[in-house]
């Protein structure tokens, strides 16, 4: 992907996890910006992306059949569906949706480079399934170590950045964490 579309790439991963969960009937799942999938604040899956030179290393974790400690704000496919789920079927569903969104991103980039108009399916889907928009959030690049910003999430811009309205003004962030 083109570097300026890095944010769309990041949103695509969360969308793929969400669509996979929906395929299994977990339709109450939503996305917390950037790409955490949760049900009522209990994490169903998450992503860690690190950049190394021109490469992106992606770690995707989804709670499928694992027993989760009761003190963690997490939930599994098994707990939601009240039955074991094939990890292979979840993996195949995830791969299918990753291919779908990454394929769209490639098409989007080609059309934009050719200066053709194209709807941004990634942003359209993301705005439907993201429950951060319209909420008061606490943002930080790293919530464990950094200072944070509190504000209302106004929207997600066309590059995948979160737009926050705070008492100090409007800010956009392309990476980090929110609560």
C-alpha positions as CSV (number, residue, x, y, z in Angstrom):
1,X,0.0,0.0,0.0
2,X,1.0,3.6,-0.4
3,X,2.4,5.1,2.8
4,X,-0.1,7.9,2.8
5,X,-2.9,5.2,3.1
6,X,-1.3,3.6,6.2
7,X,-4.3,4.6,8.3
8,X,-6.7,2.9,5.9
9,X,-4.5,-0.2,6.1
10,X,-4.8,-0.2,9.9
11,X,-8.6,0.3,9.8
12,X,-8.8,-2.7,7.4
13,X,-7.4,-5.1,9.9
14,X,-10.0,-4.2,12.5
15,X,-12.8,-4.4,9.9
16,X,-11.6,-7.9,8.8
17,X,-11.7,-9.1,12.5
18,X,-15.1,-7.6,13.0
19,X,-16.6,-9.1,9.8
20,X,-15.2,-12.5,10.7
21,X,-16.9,-12.2,14.1
22,X,-20.2,-11.2,12.4
23,X,-19.9,-14.2,10.1
24,X,-20.1,-16.4,13.2
25,X,-23.2,-14.6,14.5
26,X,-21.4,-12.2,16.9
27,X,-23.2,-9.2,15.5
28,X,-22.9,-7.1,18.7
29,X,-19.2,-6.7,18.2
30,X,-17.9,-3.2,17.4
31,X,-14.6,-1.6,16.7
32,X,-12.8,0.8,19.1
33,X,-10.4,3.0,17.1
34,X,-8.0,2.0,15.7
35,X,-8.6,-1.7,15.4
36,X,-9.8,-3.4,18.7
37,X,-12.9,-5.5,18.4
38,X,-15.0,-5.6,21.5
39,X,-18.4,-6.3,22.9
40,X,-19.6,-3.8,25.5
41,X,-16.0,-3.0,26.4
42,X,-14.9,-6.6,26.6
43,X,-12.1,-7.2,24.1
44,X,-12.7,-9.9,21.5
45,X,-9.6,-9.2,19.5
46,X,-6.8,-6.8,18.9
47,X,-3.9,-5.9,16.6
48,X,-0.4,-4.8,17.2
49,X,1.4,-3.4,14.2
50,X,5.1,-2.5,14.2
51,X,7.1,-1.0,11.4
52,X,10.5,-2.3,10.6
53,X,12.2,-0.4,7.7
54,X,9.8,-0.8,4.8
55,X,8.0,-3.7,6.4
56,X,4.9,-3.9,8.6
57,X,4.7,-6.7,11.1
58,X,1.1,-7.4,12.1
59,X,0.1,-9.4,15.2
60,X,-3.6,-10.3,15.3
61,X,-5.1,-11.8,18.4
62,X,-8.7,-13.1,18.6
63,X,-10.1,-14.8,21.6
64,X,-11.7,-17.9,20.2
65,X,-12.0,-20.8,22.6
66,X,-9.6,-19.7,25.3
67,X,-10.6,-19.5,28.9
68,X,-10.1,-15.9,30.0
69,X,-9.3,-14.7,33.5
70,X,-12.5,-13.2,35.1
71,X,-10.6,-10.0,36.0
72,X,-9.8,-9.2,32.4
73,X,-12.2,-7.1,30.3
74,X,-12.2,-9.7,27.6
75,X,-14.6,-12.1,26.0
76,X,-14.3,-15.1,23.6
77,X,-16.2,-16.5,20.6
78,X,-16.9,-19.5,22.8
79,X,-18.4,-17.4,25.6
80,X,-20.6,-15.4,23.3
81,X,-21.8,-18.3,21.2
82,X,-21.9,-20.8,24.2
83,X,-20.0,-23.4,22.2
84,X,-16.6,-24.3,20.9
85,X,-15.7,-22.8,17.5
86,X,-13.3,-24.1,14.9
87,X,-10.1,-22.1,15.1
88,X,-9.4,-23.0,11.5
89,X,-12.8,-21.7,10.4
90,X,-12.1,-18.4,12.3
91,X,-8.7,-18.2,10.7
92,X,-10.2,-18.8,7.2
93,X,-12.9,-16.2,7.8
94,X,-10.3,-13.7,9.0
95,X,-8.0,-14.3,5.9
96,X,-11.0,-14.0,3.6
97,X,-11.9,-10.5,5.0
98,X,-8.3,-9.4,5.1
99,X,-8.0,-10.3,1.4
100,X,-11.3,-8.4,0.8
101,X,-10.3,-5.2,2.5
102,X,-6.6,-5.3,1.3
103,X,-7.8,-6.0,-2.2
104,X,-10.2,-3.0,-2.0
105,X,-7.3,-0.8,-0.7
106,X,-5.2,-1.8,-3.7
107,X,-8.1,-1.0,-6.1
108,X,-8.7,2.3,-4.3
109,X,-5.1,3.3,-4.6
110,X,-4.9,2.5,-8.3
111,X,-8.1,4.5,-9.1
112,X,-6.9,7.4,-7.0
113,X,-3.5,7.4,-8.7
114,X,-5.4,7.5,-12.0
115,X,-7.4,10.4,-10.6
116,X,-10.6,8.4,-10.9
117,X,-13.4,8.8,-8.3
118,X,-14.1,5.9,-6.1
119,X,-16.1,5.5,-2.8
120,X,-13.9,4.6,0.1
121,X,-15.5,1.3,1.2
122,X,-13.1,1.0,4.1
123,X,-14.1,4.4,5.6
124,X,-17.8,3.8,4.9
125,X,-17.7,0.4,6.7
126,X,-15.5,1.7,9.5
127,X,-17.8,4.6,10.3
128,X,-20.7,2.1,10.5
129,X,-19.0,-0.3,12.9
130,X,-16.8,2.1,15.0
131,X,-18.4,2.9,18.3
132,X,-15.8,5.6,19.2
133,X,-17.4,8.3,17.1
134,X,-19.5,10.6,19.2
135,X,-18.0,9.5,22.5
136,X,-15.8,11.1,25.0
137,X,-12.4,9.3,24.9
138,X,-9.1,9.4,26.6
139,X,-6.3,9.3,24.0
140,X,-2.6,8.7,24.3
141,X,0.2,7.3,22.1
142,X,0.8,4.8,25.0
143,X,-1.8,4.9,27.8
144,X,0.7,3.2,30.2
145,X,3.5,5.7,29.8
146,X,2.4,9.0,28.3
147,X,0.3,12.0,29.1
148,X,-3.2,11.8,27.6
149,X,-5.8,14.0,25.9
150,X,-9.5,13.9,26.7
151,X,-12.0,14.9,24.1
152,X,-15.0,14.0,22.0
153,X,-14.3,11.8,19.0
154,X,-15.9,13.8,16.2
155,X,-15.1,11.4,13.3
156,X,-12.4,9.4,11.5
157,X,-10.8,11.4,8.7
158,X,-10.2,10.2,5.1
159,X,-6.7,8.9,6.2
160,X,-8.0,6.9,9.2
161,X,-7.0,9.5,11.8
162,X,-9.2,10.0,14.8
163,X,-10.5,13.6,15.1
164,X,-10.8,14.8,18.7
165,X,-12.4,18.0,20.0
166,X,-10.8,19.0,23.2
167,X,-11.0,22.2,25.3
168,X,-7.7,23.2,23.6
169,X,-9.0,22.7,20.1
170,X,-9.4,20.0,17.4
171,X,-6.6,17.4,17.1
172,X,-6.0,14.5,14.7
173,X,-4.0,11.4,15.6
174,X,-2.9,8.5,13.4
175,X,-1.8,6.0,16.0
176,X,-2.1,5.4,19.7
177,X,-4.8,4.2,22.0
178,X,-8.1,5.3,23.4
179,X,-10.2,4.5,26.4
